[in-house]
């Protein structure tokens, strides 16, 4: 496997979730430039399968997240997203299959999911990496008691 590409994919997982935290808490301004980081990383044809089994396409994800700006502004400092245990499993030409754990903590409650991502090379994307496919599942015993707060709507 290409070590530089692996490192870029691992860094992308962490940096995108830092973006999510900052976008949701309003730490980033609600501008096209700030949101552009997210938009540029989402590959054409992206599908995301949530822990609840909901399948969302790229355009729906972009619209939903754009609308979530500042939704946790009153929770700034009490909301965390941490990416752990990034593993790159298989190289598929210009794509790389990776997994990581995504841990959320909000006001003392936590949840965690295992995420599998197919990343692709794209020189126009942040870090040269785009998200092609995402599949998430709750880690055993780590689903939130009240159900997912975001980005899915009930």
N, C-alpha and C positions, 0 to 999 in steps of 0.2 A: 504494500500500500504506500501511497505517497504521503510521507510524514508531514510535509507542509500543508497539504490539503486536509489531513486529519486534524492538525492543530487549528486550522482556520475554521473547520466545522465545530470543533469543541468550543472555540472562542465565540463563534456565532451563537451557539446555544445559550451561553452565559449572557452575551451582550443583548440579544433580543429580549431575554427575560428582564434584564435591567431596564430596557426600553418599556416593556409592559408595566413594570412597577412605576416608573416615572410618568408614563402616560396616564395610568389609572389614578394616580395621586395628584395629577396636575403639576408635577414638578417640571415637566416639559411644557412649553407653550403650545396652544392649539393652533398650529400653523402648518401649511403644506410642507414647509421645509422640515419641521420636526417629525411629522408623520411620514415623510418621504423615506426615512430610514426603514420603516416597517414595510411600506409599499414596495421598495426596491428589492427587498429580500424575499418577497413572496413570488415564487415562480408561476409562470403561466400554467394553468391546469392543476394548480395545487388543490388537494383535497385534505381536509382535516377530519379525523374520526375522533370524537371526544370520548371521555371515559364512560359517558352515558350511551354511546352508540350513535350519536347524531353525526351526520355527514354534512360538512359545509364546504362550499367551493370558495376559491380565492376572492371573488368579488363580494360575496356575502361576508366573509371574514373581515375584509378591509372596511366595508361599510359599518359593520357592527363595532369593530374596535375604534373606528374614528368617532363614533357616537358615544363611546365609553370614557372619553377624555374627562378626567377629574372626578369620576364617579366615586373614588375613594379619597377625595381631597381631605375630608375630615378625619381620615385614618392614616394620614401621612406620618411616618415614623412608627406606626403600629402594624404596617402591612409589609410583608417580606415575601420575595420569591427567591428560592435558592436552587440552583442546578448542581447536582452531584453525580458522581460516578459516570461520567461520559465515557462511552466505549464505542470505538469504531470497529464494526464487525466484518464488513465486506466491501471491497472496492468493485464497482461495476462500470468500468470505463471512466467516464467523466462524472460518475455519481458515487456516493459513499453512503452506506447504510450504518446508522449509529443509533445507540440507545442512551438515555440518561434518565435520572430521577429528577422530578420537579416537585419541590416542597413549597407549600404556601403556609404562611402564618398570618393570621389576622386576629388581633385582639385576643390572644391566648388560645385560639382554636387553630388547629393545623390539619392539613391534608397533604397527600402525596400521590403522585402518579408516576407510572413508568411510561416513558415516551419513546417510540421508535420513529426515526426520521430518515427519509431519503433526501439527501442533499445533492445538489448539482453544482457544477462549476459555472459561474457567470461573472465575467470580468466587470459588468456594470452593477453588480450587487455589492452591498457592504461586505468587506472581507473577501470578495470574489466568490461568495457562496450564496446559493438560493435554496429555499425550502420547496421541495417537490411533492412530498407526501408526509403526513403526520398521522400516527395512530397512538392514542393514549388509553391507558387503563389504570384504574385505581390500584395502588399497592395494597396488599392484604391488610385490612384493619385501618386503612388510611383515608377512606372516603369521608368527606365532611358530613357531620351528623345532620345538618340542615339541607344538604344537597349543595351542588355547585352554585356559587354566587355569581360567577361571571366566567367566560363571556356568554355562556348559554342563558337564554331566557326560558323560563318555564312556560 
